[in-house]
Amino acid sequence: MKARKRIIPTLLLFVGMVPAAGLAQSTAEQEARTRAANIATWPDAARSLFGQKTTPAHLPPRAIGSYARGCLAGGAALPLDGPSWQVMRLNRNRNWGHPILIDYLEKLARDVPRITGWAGLLVGDMSQPRGGPMLTGHASHQIGLDADIWLTPMPRGRLDREQRENMPAVNMARSDWRDVDPRHWTPAHARLLRAVAADPKVERIFVNPALKVALCREPGDHSWLDKVRPLWGHNYHFHIRLACPAGMASCVPQEPPNFGDGCGAELTGWVERQYKAIFHPPKPRPGPKPKPKPPMSLDALPPECRQVLAAP
C-alpha cells in the first residue's frame, strides 16, 4: 500500500509533464522565464534562495542531507569542456557537485570512447553551486551526487554556446512509449549503462521504463540491472546517482537496491501506467483548480544548509 501511495503522486506529476515532453531539454529562453516566475511567486522558498547562488560555499566538501532534501558544501565545478565531454545548458549553472562526483564523471568520460565508440559524453544537469532545491525541474540533485548524462552521443566537433543552450536531445522511447526507438537506441547505449552499473560507487541509475524494457532483453547475467530503475522522464538522458561518500555522516544514504532486476511484473506495471498517462490521461475535475502546494522551505532542509547558504 505504501508503494502504491508513492506511485500515484508521481504518476500525476508525470501526467502534468506530458504536454511538455521536452521539459528537461528546455531552451535558455524557456528556462529564464520559468526561473523568474518561480522567484517572483515564492521569493523565500528554498529553491529561490539556493537557485540564485552562483558560487559555491567555501567550506570543506560535504554532501548534507538526502538526495531530495539537502545541500552541498565545498562544491566543485566540472569543466565545461574536456577531452571527451561537453557540458550542456550552460545558463543553468548546474555543472557542480561533490569532488567525488567530478572525479567520477571525468573518469567515465575518458572511458566512453572505448566502451561505446562515441567521441564522448554530453553532460546535463548535476547540482547547483550550493546544491539545494532547484528553481526548475528535479526533486533530487540536491547534495552534489547526481548527474544527468544525455543519451545523445557527443559529436566529434565542439558545440558552440547557442547549440549547447538550445540543441534538443534525442528521445529514445518509441512512439507508443512501450519500448525503445530502434532508429536511435543502439547496443552502445546498453554497454554504457552496464559499465556505469558495474562501478561500486554508483548507487542508482534511472531510465525511462521504455528503456529498461530494452535493457531487460540484454543477454547474459542481469544482476547489474538491480541498480537500473524505471522512472518517468529519463527518455532523453539517464540519471547517475553516487552513493554517499564513506564516513560522511552528514549524507543520508538511499536504501540499497534489494529487489532484484525489476524485469518482470514491476516493469510491466511502469510501462502500462506510463502508456495510460500519455494516451489516456484522466479528465480534469470540474471546478477551480486547487492551489499549488508551496515549495520546500529552508526550514525543511538540514540546519547545516543555513550555514551553506550564508557562507562566502
N, C-alpha and C positions, 0 to 999 in steps of 0.2 A: 504493500500500500504506500509506503514511504517513497519507493521508487516511482510509482505512478504519479504521486504528488509532485515529484521533481520534474517529470516529463511534461506534464500538462502546461505549466507556465512557460517552459522552454519552447514547446510547440507553438503556443500562442505568440511568443516573441518572433519565432520563425515566420509564422503567417504574416505578421506585420512587415517583415523584411522582404517578402517575396516580390512585391512590385518593384523594389529597388534591389534587384538581384546582384547588381554590381556595387553594392554599398561599400564593401571592403576595398574596392578599387576606385572610389570616388575621386574626381579631379580636384585640383588645387582650389578652383573657384567654389565647387560644392562644399569642400571641406571648410573653407574660410567662412562661408555663410552659416553653416551649422554650428561651428565653434562660437561665432559671435552671438548667435541666437541663444545658445545654451548658457553663455556667460551672462547675458543680459537677463535671462529668466531666473537663474539661480546663482547669483554672484558669490554667495558664501558657501556653496556646495564644495565638497572636497575635490570634485573634478575640476571646478573652476580655479581653485587655489593651486592645485598641482599642475593643471593644464597650462597655466600662464608662467610657470617657472621654466626658464630657458637654459639654465645652467645646473650642474649637479651640486649636491650638498657636499662640501669639502669636509667629509668625515670618513673614518675608516669604513671600508666596504662592508655593507651588511644588507642582506635581504630581511625585511622586517614584516612579520605578519604572514598572511596566507596569499596565495596567488590572486585571489579576487578581493582581498581586503588587507592592503598593506602599503608599503612604500619602500624606497631604495635609498640607502646612504652610500656615498662614495661611488656613485655610478661612473662607468667608463663608456666612451663612445666607440662604436665600430666605425673605422674609417669609411668614408663614403665610397671609396674605390680601393679594391685590392686586386691582386693578380688574377683572381678567379671569383670575384664577387662585385656586385654593384648594388648600392642601397637605392631603393625606390621611395617615391613620395617624400622628397626631402623637406618640403614645407612643414611636415608634421613634427619634425624633430623627435622622432621616436627610434633612433638608432642607438639607444642607450641600454645598458644592462650591467649586471654584476660582472666584475672582471672574469669570473669563471665562464660566463656566457660568451663574452667576447673571444676568449681563447678557444672555446669550443667551436664557435662559428668560423673562425679563421682556419682552424684545422680542417673542419668539414669541407669548407670551400676548396681548400688545397687538394682534398681527396676526390672531389666531384668529377674532374675530368677523367680520372682513372676508373671511377665507378660507373659513370654514365656515358662518357664520350662528349658531354657538353663542355662548353667553354667555361662554365661556372654557374654561380647562383645569383638570382635576383632576390635580395633580402627585403622583406616588407617590414611591418611594424614589429618593434621589440618593446621597449618601455620608454617612458618619458625620462628626462634627466633625473628627476627625483622619484620616479615611479608613481604610485598612487593611481586613483581612478582617472580615466581619460574623458576628455570632452566629447569625443566621438568614438563609437564602436567599443568593443572589448569590455567584457566584465572582468577579465583577468589581466595579465600582462602588468601587474602592479608592483612586483618585487624584483624585477630585473632578471628573471629566469625563463621567460617565454620569448619565442621568436617565430614570426611567420615567414615561411620560405615559399616564394612563388613556384607554382608548378610549370610556369613558362621558362624554358631554358634561357640562360643568359646568352645574348647574341655575341658573335665574335668581336664586333666593333663596340666602342663605347657609346652609350646613350647620352644625348645631351640633356640639359635640365628640363626642357619642355617635355621630352619623351618620358623622363622619369616621373614627372608630375602627372601626366595625362594618359600615357600609353595604357590601354586596357590589358589585363591578364586574360589568359585563355581559360574558358570554362571546360573542365574535364568531364563533366557529367553529360550523359546522353540526354536527348531532348525529353525523354519521359522520366528522367531522374532515377531510373532503376539500375543503371549500370554506367560504365564509363563510355565516353565517346571514342570509338576506335580511330577516328581521324586525328586525335590529339594524344591520347594515352598510349604510352609505349612501354616496352619492357624496362627501359632505363628508369622510368618512374618507380616501378616496383623495386628495382635494385637499390635505388637511392633510399627508399623508405626502409627496406630491410637493413641496410647499412646503418641508418640512424638508430633503428630499434636495437641493434646489437651493442650500442655503446652503453655501458652501465651507468653513465651519468644521466642518461635520458630517462625521465620518469613516465612521460606520456607523449604520444603523437596523436593529434586529432585530424581526421579526414572526413569528408562528406560520406554518408552511408553508401552512395553510389560507387565511390572509390574503394571502399572496403570490400564491396562485392567482388571487384576485380582482384584485390589482394588475396581474398579467400580462395580464389581459383589457382593461386600460385602453387606449383608442385612442391612436394617435399614437406619438411618439418614446418609446422605452423606455430610453434611455441613463441616465436618473435611477435606474433600478432596480438599477444595479450596486452602489449603496450599501445597498440594502434586502435583507438576507439572512435566510433562514429559520432559526429556532431554536426548540427545544422551549419550551413555555410560551408566553408572549407572545401569548396569545389574549384576555387582559383588558386588556393595555396594550402599548404599543410602547416600545422602548428606544432612546434617542438617545445616541450616543457622539460627543463632540467630539474633534477632532484635538489632538495636543499643541500647546501654545502655541508660537509661533515663537520660536526662540532658547533654549528651555528645555531645556538639556542633560540635566537630571535626569529628564525624561519620556521613556519608551521608546515610540516610535510603533508603531502597528499597520501591517502591510503594506498599502499602498494597494489598493483593490479593482481587480483587473485581470483578472477572469474573466467579463466580460460581464454580461448582465442576469439570468442564472440562471433563465430561464423555461422551459427545456427539460427534458432528462433529469435534470439536477441536482435541480430542484424536484420532479419526479415521484418521484424516489428518496426525498426527505424526506417527502413525503406518504404514500407506501406504508409506510415504516418507522414513521411515527407511527401509522398505522392499525393495523399489526400489533402495535405495542407496547401500544396501548389495548385492542384487541378480541381479540388472540390472543397474550397475553404468554407468555414461556417459563415452563414449570413449574419451581417451586423445586427445587433439587437436594436429594437426600436427605442427611441427616446434620445436624450442628450448623451454624449459620450462622457464616460467617467473622467474625473480629473486625473491627470497623470500623477503617479506616485513621486514624491520628492526624491531627488537623487541622494546618494550617500553623503552623510555629513562628516565633518572632520572628527567628531566625537565617536563615530563608528569605527575609526581606524585605531590601531595600537597607539598608546600615548606617545611612544617614541617618534611617531610621524610628525608631531608638532615640532620637535627639535629638528627633524629633517627639513621641514618646510621653512623654519626660521634661520637655518644655518646659512652662512655666507657662501 
